[in-house]
Structures are given as C-alpha cells and as structure tokens.
C-alpha cells in the first residue's frame, strides 16, 4: 500500500465537530478527510432544531444538566452532563462571533424553542429549522479563511493502522462509487469526527453515507465501543417514501403541533403527561404502535401554525411541497426513523479513545452525555464541546510540530473494493426489521445471523465497517435484557432496578459472544 507521511493532524469527517475542531486547532496544521464537497453529506447540516443552551436568565446549566440526566434514563455520566451544559453558553457566543445568524428577538436576545423533555425553552435556532445548515455555513467560511486547514474532498477513511495499541495511520481512498486502491496516511495525531450510524437502517433521517463506518473502523482496530444498543428513533420523520426520510422538526411540536392518527384521534395525551413533548423514546414508540396497527400517524400543524409554517419552518415547508402536502390544510404523515446513535467509540472526558493517539468527537463518540436517550438538541452541543476538548488535548500532544507544513498531494490509483449495493440494502432492511424501535431476542438473533452471512459475501472495507457497527448494536441490544430509554424489548418490557449500567465492549469480544450465541441457537 502506498504511504504518505505528514506532520498534519488527520481529522476524519467534515461535519460540525470536525470543522470546529480544525478551527480550534489553528494554527496547528490539519488535514480533513471529507467524502463529499465541504458542507454536503454531513448530518450536522441536516440538523433542524438547533443547539441546546441555557441562555434564558431564568434557566441555568444546572437545569439543563438535570433534564439531560432525566432523559438519559439512568445511564448519563453526571459529571459529563454538568461539564457540557456549563460550557454551552460560551459556544453559542463563539458561533455568533463567527457569523452564525441565530434568530434574535426585537431586544437582541436569542429566540429560544422548547423541545421534548426540556423544562425550559433553550434551543437556540436559525431561521426556524435551519440551524445545522447555517452553523455549518459559518464554520466553512472560517475554514476557507484559515491557511492551516487543508480539506481533501472526495476521500474517505476505511481502516486504522495501529502499533502497540496506538493509531499510527489511516487508510483512505476515493469516495466515488468505483473507489480506488487505499493509501495509508500517517499523521501527527488522529481525530475521528465522522458521524453516527442511522443510515444502517432502511428508514432513517441521516444522510446516505452515514452508515456507521467510522465507529466500525475503530471497532475493527480494537477500540472499545460503549452503549452501542442505544439508537434514537426520531418520532416525526415524514412518511413520504423518500430515502432518507425528511425530518419534521421537534420544534413544530414545541410550537403546539399535535399528533393524530387516521381517525383524527390525538393519542399522546393518554400516554404521557407531556403529550407530544414527552421524551423522544416515548413518542417514537407511540408512533410505531400506531403504524403497526395501521392507524397512519400524522403531525397536525394546522391549528398551531397554519400558513405561518411556510415562513417559520421553510425546510419542512419545502419537504411538504415536493411531496404534494400543504401543511396549512392537511396533516403530515410521520414515522419513527433511525436518527441518532447515543453509542459509539468510548471516550473519556478528555475526548480520548481507548487506542493511543486517537481522539473522537461528535456522534461517532460515546462520551456518557446522552445515556440511553439523547435530550433533544444536545447532539450539536456535544459535538462543539468535545471538538474543542479534543483540539486542546491534541495541541498539547503535538506541541513541538511546526505550524508551517506542506499540503498533502494525493494521487489515487488502482482499483478498490466498493461495497455491493444489494448487500447494503439487505443490511439496512435487516436492521429496520429486527433491531428497530421495539426488539425481541428472536429478531435480534435473526439479525446477527443475517449480518454474519453478509460479512462473508462482501469484502469491501467500507461494508465490513458497516457490519461491525451493526453487529455491535445488535449484540449489545440482545445482551441488555431490559427496556431502558431508546432501547425497548417486548420480551423484557421493564427496566432493571436502580440506575442503569453502560455497556462497554471490544469488537473481538462481540464476535466471540456472537459466535457462541449463534452456535447455541443453530
């Protein structure tokens, strides 16, 4: 394999965490591995709600941390929750200074939305439902003006090289359909900020390329993976036949939109005191139950917003228009869709993974902030906080590296091994059918068998990474014999007594457990 050695810090990903970390590292030289043109293909850009932060004078970081702990169903790391919520305000101010056009009141304050399981309105937004895209645009503008940052567009990471338990290189290849032979890129330090795994499911709100590859890549290299079973399903993806499914932001329910079924019945009031603003896992299961019963759940914005939805929530209005729906006159069909992975590569409070010379931020990480059920709009916040933490740690680690470093020149050649589309389709359908909103041992074992078979069919490194993450999610879901947060077991409907315990496992351990289970059930 061709090798390139550089003094640059290698950042895998090009979403909010990756961009913010690269800027925080300046003037240290970095190179970003971006599968798409910068700003495209990242989950961050699709985030509608915004960033959670206690910006109201009557609110506090302590209240925010309390809500985070409650939503996480007993498995949130309280120290992490306290730290992240304490830092939230300064990151909103930093983004504002960078040019993010947050919605403001007539008196200059931030417009704040209330989302599910928040005790206060504390979600800072942009143009109603365009926070992710607008924050990304501001960060990209800053990146283009920062000479220490090089972006390699059209490239993707497929494997980590390790020596003595530390990362010493990342194999990269062209990200187009044909791929190329990989090149081993050896840098000064490595930061994984390449997103989650929602695209492993057939029904998802995530961009097409976000299919657990970064988590799987780290798992296959020996990194410890935590909380893999906790996948959050967004209750109000638009059920219009698109892949990925467009998102009807939770802020709509914050503005008073209600959930009804095909009979016009509002069903959430009988399920939870907070009705439509109940924790996401509760609402997602209610939506799923209505769908399973053939009752066609829908989000009704007519009374709450009427025609105003088209100006206050332009993204949702656009999704509706292209699917022939007028939300001012008719309700929006919705379904529960894989949205956010609370699990991922286990990191400490310093953002470091179990492998040396490796840091992780954003959805690919598992910091302990989200527990079993992420509090709405804490995802972007976590990415920002840990991007800076990782940047500070890396800067200390590589303090002797010169700021002036030559840019990398890549010349890909040869033929790579792209994943087969039919195998990806089979994997995604398997995850939706068997590892979805409500799980059982029988279906989880079925999924393990299917994934194991798929692994033998397709040697593509990218597909092997997808299968590794899918295996971790499925096995950990099978081993957690309780229902907690976003993890719901029909055969174990209750939570175990006391606070929950986080799961933690290497891929080698997972494969050994899987093989033993499949042998016993053969």
KEDOSE-593091 format. One line per field, with one value per residue (C-alpha): x, y, z; residue number from 1. Coordinates in Angstrom, 1 decimal. Example, Ala and Ser with C-alpha at 12.3 -4.5 7.8 and 13.67 -1.06 7.14 Angstrom:
east (12.3	13.7)
north (-4.5	-1.1)
up (7.8	7.1)
n (1	2)
This chain:
east (0.0	1.2	2.1	2.1	3.6	2.7	3.1	-0.5	-3.2	-5.6	-9.4	-11.8	-15.1	-16.3	-19.4	-19.7	-17.4	-14.7	-14.9	-15.0	-12.0	-10.0	-10.6	-9.8	-6.5	-5.3	-2.5	-1.6	-1.7	-4.6	-6.0	-9.6	-10.9	-14.2	-16.2	-18.3	-17.8	-17.4	-20.8	-22.5	-23.3	-22.8	-25.6	-24.8	-26.0	-29.3	-30.0	-33.1	-33.8	-30.6	-28.2	-29.4	-28.0	-29.3	-29.4	-32.6	-32.0	-34.4	-32.8	-29.4	-26.8	-27.9	-31.5	-30.1	-28.0	-31.0	-33.1	-30.2	-30.0	-33.7	-33.9	-31.0	-32.9	-30.2	-27.1	-25.9	-22.5	-23.5	-20.0	-20.1	-23.6	-22.5	-19.4	-21.1	-24.1	-21.8	-19.9	-22.9	-23.3	-19.7	-20.1	-23.2	-21.4	-18.4	-20.6	-22.3	-18.9	-18.1	-21.1	-23.9	-27.1	-29.1	-32.7	-32.9	-35.7	-36.5	-34.4	-31.4	-31.8	-31.8	-35.0	-35.4	-37.5	-38.7	-38.2	-39.1	-38.1	-36.7	-38.0	-37.3	-37.2	-33.4	-32.9	-31.1	-32.2	-31.5	-34.3	-36.7	-35.5	-32.1	-29.7	-27.4	-27.0	-26.4	-23.9	-22.1	-22.0	-20.5	-17.8	-17.0	-16.5	-14.0	-12.2	-11.8	-10.0	-7.7	-4.5	-3.5	-6.5	-6.4	-9.5	-9.2	-12.7	-13.9	-11.9	-13.0	-11.3	-11.7	-9.2	-7.0	-3.4	-2.2	1.1	1.5	-2.1	-1.9	-3.1	-0.3	-2.1	-5.4	-6.1	-8.0	-9.5	-11.6	-15.2	-16.8	-18.7	-15.7	-13.3	-9.6	-6.7	-6.2	-3.4	-2.0	-1.9	0.3	-0.1	0.8	-2.5	-5.9	-9.4	-12.5	-15.5	-17.2	-20.8	-23.1	-24.9	-28.5	-28.1	-27.6	-31.4	-33.8	-35.9	-33.6	-33.2	-29.4	-27.5	-26.9	-23.2	-23.7	-23.8	-21.6	-18.4	-16.3	-17.5	-16.9	-13.5	-12.4	-14.1	-12.2	-8.9	-9.6	-11.2	-13.7	-17.3	-19.8	-23.6	-23.9	-27.5	-28.9	-30.1	-32.6	-35.5	-36.9	-40.7	-41.6	-39.7	-42.0	-43.5	-43.5	-41.4	-38.1	-34.7	-33.5	-36.8	-37.2	-37.5	-40.4	-38.5	-39.5	-39.7	-43.1	-44.4	-42.8	-45.0	-48.1	-48.4	-50.1	-50.0	-53.1	-54.0	-56.0	-59.2	-58.3	-57.6	-54.9	-53.2	-50.2	-52.3	-53.3	-49.7	-47.6	-48.4	-46.2	-48.1	-46.3	-43.4	-42.7	-39.2	-38.4	-38.4	-41.9	-43.2	-41.3	-42.9	-46.3	-45.8	-44.5	-47.5	-49.9	-48.1	-48.1	-51.8	-52.4	-53.6	-51.3	-49.9	-49.7	-48.4	-51.1	-49.7	-52.9	-54.3	-50.9	-49.2	-51.5	-49.9	-47.1	-45.3	-44.2	-42.2	-41.2	-40.1	-39.1	-37.3	-40.4	-42.5	-40.2	-40.3	-44.1	-44.3	-42.2	-44.5	-47.7	-48.7	-50.0	-49.3	-51.6	-54.5	-53.6	-51.6	-48.2	-47.8	-44.9	-43.0	-40.3	-36.9	-33.3	-31.9	-29.1	-26.7	-26.1	-23.4	-20.1	-16.4	-15.9	-14.1	-13.0	-13.7	-10.6	-12.1	-9.5	-10.4	-9.0	-6.5	-3.5	-3.1	-6.8	-9.5	-13.2	-15.9	-19.5	-21.9	-19.1	-18.2	-19.9	-19.0	-21.7	-23.6	-26.7	-27.2	-30.0	-31.9	-30.4	-32.1	-33.2	-30.6	-27.8	-26.1	-24.7	-23.8	-21.8	-20.0	-19.0	-17.8	-15.8	-14.4	-12.7	-11.7	-10.1	-8.4	-6.9	-5.7	-4.2	-2.5	-0.8	0.2	1.8	3.2	6.6	5.2	5.9	3.0	4.3	3.6	3.4	0.0	-0.6	-0.8	-2.8	-2.6	-5.0	-4.6	-5.6	-8.9	-10.5	-13.3	-16.6	-19.5	-22.2	-25.4	-27.6	-25.7	-26.2	-29.9	-30.2	-28.3	-30.4	-33.7	-32.4	-31.7	-35.1	-37.0	-35.1	-33.2	-35.7	-38.0	-39.1	-36.9	-37.1	-34.4	-35.7	-35.4	-32.0	-30.6	-32.1	-30.3	-27.0	-27.3	-28.0	-25.2	-22.7	-23.7	-23.4	-19.9	-18.7	-20.2	-18.7	-15.0	-15.2	-13.6	-16.4	-19.0	-17.1	-17.1	-20.9	-21.3	-19.0	-21.2	-24.4	-23.1	-22.2	-25.6	-27.4	-25.4	-25.5	-29.2	-29.6	-27.4	-29.4	-32.4	-34.4	-36.1	-34.3	-34.6	-34.5	-33.8	-37.2	-37.5	-41.0	-39.8	-38.2	-40.6	-39.4	-36.2	-33.9	-34.0	-31.7	-29.6	-28.7	-25.3	-23.5	-22.3	-18.7	-17.1	-14.5	-15.3	-13.3	-15.3	-18.5	-17.6	-16.8	-20.2	-22.0	-20.4	-21.2	-24.9	-25.3	-23.7	-26.1	-29.2	-28.2)
north (0.0	3.5	5.6	9.3	10.8	14.3	16.4	17.4	16.3	14.0	14.7	12.1	13.9	17.2	17.9	20.4	18.6	18.2	21.9	23.3	21.1	22.2	25.8	25.3	23.7	26.6	27.4	23.8	22.2	19.8	17.8	16.9	13.7	14.7	12.2	15.0	18.6	20.5	21.2	18.3	14.8	15.7	15.0	18.4	20.3	18.4	19.3	21.4	22.1	23.8	23.8	23.4	26.0	27.8	31.3	32.5	34.4	32.2	29.0	27.6	25.0	23.0	22.8	21.7	19.0	17.9	17.5	15.6	13.2	12.6	12.0	9.6	7.1	6.4	5.9	9.5	10.4	13.2	14.8	14.9	16.4	19.1	20.0	20.1	22.2	24.6	25.3	25.6	29.3	30.1	28.0	29.9	33.2	31.8	30.7	34.1	35.8	33.5	34.8	32.3	34.2	32.9	34.1	37.1	38.9	42.6	43.4	41.4	38.2	34.8	33.2	30.0	27.0	24.3	20.7	17.4	16.7	20.2	22.1	25.4	26.9	26.6	25.5	28.3	28.2	29.7	30.7	28.4	25.0	25.6	25.7	22.9	24.3	27.8	27.0	24.8	27.6	30.0	27.4	26.6	30.2	30.4	27.2	28.7	31.6	29.5	28.6	25.8	23.7	21.5	19.7	16.5	16.4	13.2	11.0	8.6	6.7	2.9	1.5	2.4	1.1	0.5	-0.3	-1.1	-0.1	3.3	4.6	5.3	5.7	5.8	4.1	6.4	6.0	7.9	8.0	7.7	4.5	2.8	3.7	3.3	1.4	2.8	5.0	4.9	8.4	8.8	12.0	13.5	12.6	11.4	12.7	10.8	13.1	11.1	10.8	8.1	5.1	6.0	5.0	1.4	1.4	1.4	4.2	7.0	10.8	10.6	11.5	8.5	8.0	8.0	4.2	3.5	3.2	5.4	3.5	0.2	1.2	2.0	-1.2	-3.3	-1.7	-2.7	0.5	0.0	0.7	1.9	2.0	0.5	-0.7	2.8	4.1	7.0	6.9	10.3	10.1	12.5	11.6	12.4	9.2	10.1	7.4	9.3	7.8	9.4	10.5	14.3	15.4	17.3	19.0	18.6	22.4	22.1	20.2	22.9	25.4	23.4	20.9	17.7	14.0	12.4	9.1	8.3	8.5	12.1	11.0	12.7	9.8	11.2	12.7	9.3	8.0	10.7	13.9	15.9	14.5	15.5	16.9	13.6	12.1	11.0	7.3	7.5	9.4	7.2	4.0	5.6	6.5	3.0	1.4	3.5	2.5	-1.2	-1.0	0.5	3.8	6.1	8.6	12.2	15.5	18.2	21.8	23.4	24.9	25.7	27.3	27.4	29.3	30.5	27.1	28.1	31.1	29.9	26.4	26.7	23.4	21.5	23.5	22.6	18.9	19.1	20.9	18.4	15.6	17.4	18.2	21.6	21.6	24.6	22.5	18.8	16.9	15.5	11.7	10.6	7.5	6.7	6.7	5.9	9.4	9.4	6.9	7.5	4.8	4.9	4.9	5.1	8.4	9.9	13.4	14.4	13.0	10.2	6.7	3.5	3.4	5.7	8.8	8.7	11.3	11.2	13.9	14.1	11.3	8.8	9.1	7.8	10.3	9.4	12.6	11.0	7.9	5.7	8.6	11.8	15.0	16.9	19.3	18.1	16.4	19.5	20.9	17.8	17.9	21.5	21.0	17.9	19.2	21.9	19.5	17.2	20.1	21.2	17.7	17.2	20.6	19.6	16.2	17.7	20.9	20.5	20.2	23.3	25.4	25.6	22.2	21.4	20.5	16.8	15.9	12.7	10.6	7.7	4.8	1.2	-0.5	-0.6	-2.8	-0.9	-2.3	-4.1	-2.0	-5.1	-6.1	-2.6	-2.8	-6.2	-4.9	-1.8	-3.7	-6.3	-3.6	-1.9	-5.2	-6.8	-4.1	-1.3	0.6	-2.5	-5.5	-9.2	-11.9	-13.8	-10.9	-9.9	-13.4	-13.4	-10.1	-11.5	-14.4	-12.2	-9.8	-12.6	-14.0	-10.6	-10.2	-13.3	-12.1	-8.7	-8.0	-4.2	-2.5	0.1	-2.7	-4.6	-1.4	-1.1	-4.8	-4.3	-1.4	-3.3	-6.3	-4.2	-2.6	-5.9	-8.0	-5.3	-5.0	-8.8	-8.7	-5.9	-7.8	-4.8	-1.8	1.5	4.8	4.2	0.5	-1.2	-5.0	-6.5	-9.6	-7.5	-4.5	-3.3	-1.6	-3.3	-1.8	1.2	3.3	1.7	0.4	1.4	-1.3	-1.4	-4.0	-4.5	-5.9	-9.1	-9.7	-9.1	-11.6	-14.2	-13.7	-13.6	-16.8	-18.6	-17.4	-18.5	-21.9	-22.4	-21.4	-23.2)
up (0.0	-0.9	2.2	2.8	5.9	7.1	10.2	9.9	12.3	10.5	11.1	9.6	8.8	7.7	9.9	12.7	15.2	12.5	11.4	14.9	15.9	12.9	13.7	17.4	16.4	14.3	13.7	14.1	10.6	10.0	7.1	6.9	5.2	3.6	1.4	-0.1	-1.1	2.2	3.7	1.9	3.3	7.0	9.5	11.1	8.1	8.3	12.0	12.1	15.8	16.9	19.9	23.5	25.9	29.0	27.5	29.3	32.5	34.4	33.1	34.3	33.3	36.3	35.0	31.6	33.2	35.3	32.1	30.4	33.3	33.3	29.5	29.7	31.8	34.4	32.3	31.8	33.3	35.6	35.6	31.8	31.7	34.2	32.2	28.8	30.0	31.8	28.6	26.3	26.5	25.6	22.4	21.3	21.8	19.8	17.0	17.0	16.7	13.8	11.9	12.7	12.2	15.2	15.4	17.6	19.4	18.9	22.0	20.8	22.8	21.3	20.1	22.2	21.3	23.7	22.7	24.2	27.8	28.3	31.3	29.6	26.1	25.5	21.9	20.0	16.4	13.0	10.5	12.4	11.2	9.5	12.5	11.3	7.7	8.9	11.6	9.1	6.5	9.1	10.1	6.5	5.7	8.6	7.4	4.0	5.6	7.7	5.9	8.4	7.3	4.3	3.1	1.0	-0.6	-2.3	0.1	2.8	5.6	5.6	8.2	11.1	11.4	14.9	16.6	20.3	21.0	19.3	16.0	13.6	10.3	8.4	5.1	2.8	-0.7	-3.2	-2.1	-5.5	-6.5	-8.0	-5.2	-5.6	-4.0	-0.5	0.6	4.1	5.5	8.6	10.6	13.9	15.6	14.7	15.4	14.3	13.7	11.0	12.2	13.5	12.1	11.4	7.7	8.7	8.9	5.9	7.5	8.6	8.7	8.2	5.0	2.7	3.6	7.4	8.0	11.0	9.0	11.4	14.5	12.8	11.6	15.1	16.5	13.9	15.1	18.7	20.2	23.0	21.9	24.5	24.6	21.1	21.7	22.3	18.9	19.0	16.6	15.7	16.1	13.3	10.1	7.2	5.9	2.2	0.7	0.5	1.5	3.7	5.2	5.6	9.1	10.6	13.4	17.0	17.2	15.5	18.5	20.7	18.8	19.6	16.7	17.8	16.8	15.4	13.7	10.6	12.7	13.8	17.4	19.4	21.0	23.0	25.8	27.1	27.0	28.8	30.9	28.5	25.5	22.3	24.3	26.1	25.7	22.2	23.0	24.4	21.4	18.9	20.4	20.3	16.6	15.9	17.7	15.6	12.4	13.4	14.0	10.6	12.0	9.9	12.4	11.4	12.7	12.6	12.4	11.1	14.3	15.9	12.9	9.8	6.9	9.3	9.0	5.5	6.7	10.2	9.1	5.5	5.3	6.5	4.1	1.2	2.1	2.1	-1.1	-3.1	-1.8	-2.6	1.0	2.2	5.9	6.4	5.2	5.9	8.5	7.6	7.7	10.0	11.0	13.6	11.9	13.0	13.8	16.3	17.8	21.5	21.4	19.7	20.3	24.1	25.1	28.4	29.5	27.5	24.3	24.0	22.9	24.3	21.5	21.9	19.7	18.9	19.8	18.9	18.9	17.7	17.0	16.4	20.1	23.3	26.0	28.5	27.9	26.2	28.3	27.0	25.3	24.0	25.2	22.1	20.6	22.9	19.9	18.2	21.7	22.5	19.1	19.8	23.4	22.6	19.4	21.5	24.2	21.6	19.9	23.2	24.0	20.6	20.6	23.9	22.4	19.3	20.7	19.0	15.4	13.2	12.1	8.6	7.0	3.3	1.9	1.0	-2.6	-3.4	-6.5	-6.1	-8.4	-8.8	-8.2	-4.8	-3.4	-3.3	-1.3	-3.3	-3.3	-2.8	0.3	1.8	1.0	2.7	5.8	6.1	5.8	8.3	10.9	10.5	10.6	13.5	15.5	15.3	17.7	19.6	19.8	20.8	21.3	18.4	16.0	17.3	16.8	13.3	12.6	13.9	11.5	8.6	9.3	9.8	6.4	4.7	6.2	4.3	1.0	0.7	1.5	0.9	3.9	4.0	4.1	6.8	8.9	8.5	9.5	12.5	13.8	13.0	14.9	18.0	18.0	17.7	20.1	22.8	22.3	22.8	25.9	27.5	28.8	29.9	28.3	29.0	27.2	23.4	23.9	24.0	24.4	24.0	25.9	28.7	28.9	32.3	33.4	35.8	39.3	40.2	37.9	34.6	33.6	30.5	28.1	27.0	24.7	22.0	18.6	19.3	22.5	20.5	17.8	20.4	22.1	18.8	17.5	20.8	20.6	17.0	17.8	20.7	18.6	15.4)
n (1	2	3	4	5	6	7	8	9	10	11	12	13	14	15	16	17	18	19	20	21	22	23	24	25	26	27	28	29	30	31	32	33	34	35	36	37	38	39	40	41	42	43	44	45	46	47	48	49	50	51	52	53	54	55	56	57	58	59	60	61	62	63	64	65	66	67	68	69	70	71	72	73	74	75	76	77	78	79	80	81	82	83	84	85	86	87	88	89	90	91	92	93	94	95	96	97	98	99	100	101	102	103	104	105	106	107	108	109	110	111	112	113	114	115	116	117	118	119	120	121	122	123	124	125	126	127	128	129	130	131	132	133	134	135	136	137	138	139	140	141	142	143	144	145	146	147	148	149	150	151	152	153	154	155	156	157	158	159	160	161	162	163	164	165	166	167	168	169	170	171	172	173	174	175	176	177	178	179	180	181	182	183	184	185	186	187	188	189	190	191	192	193	194	195	196	197	198	199	200	201	202	203	204	205	206	207	208	209	210	211	212	213	214	215	216	217	218	219	220	221	222	223	224	225	226	227	228	229	230	231	232	233	234	235	236	237	238	239	240	241	242	243	244	245	246	247	248	249	250	251	252	253	254	255	256	257	258	259	260	261	262	263	264	265	266	267	268	269	270	271	272	273	274	275	276	277	278	279	280	281	282	283	284	285	286	287	288	289	290	291	292	293	294	295	296	297	298	299	300	301	302	303	304	305	306	307	308	309	310	311	312	313	314	315	316	317	318	319	320	321	322	323	324	325	326	327	328	329	330	331	332	333	334	335	336	337	338	339	340	341	342	343	344	345	346	347	348	349	350	351	352	353	354	355	356	357	358	359	360	361	362	363	364	365	366	367	368	369	370	371	372	373	374	375	376	377	378	379	380	381	382	383	384	385	386	387	388	389	390	391	392	393	394	395	396	397	398	399	400	401	402	403	404	405	406	407	408	409	410	411	412	413	414	415	416	417	418	419	420	421	422	423	424	425	426	427	428	429	430	431	432	433	434	435	436	437	438	439	440	441	442	443	444	445	446	447	448	449	450	451	452	453	454	455	456	457	458	459	460	461	462	463	464	465	466	467	468	469	470	471	472	473	474	475	476	477	478	479	480	481	482	483	484	485	486	487	488	489	490	491	492	493	494	495	496	497	498	499	500	501	502	503	504	505	506	507	508	509	510	511	512	513	514	515	516	517	518	519	520	521	522)
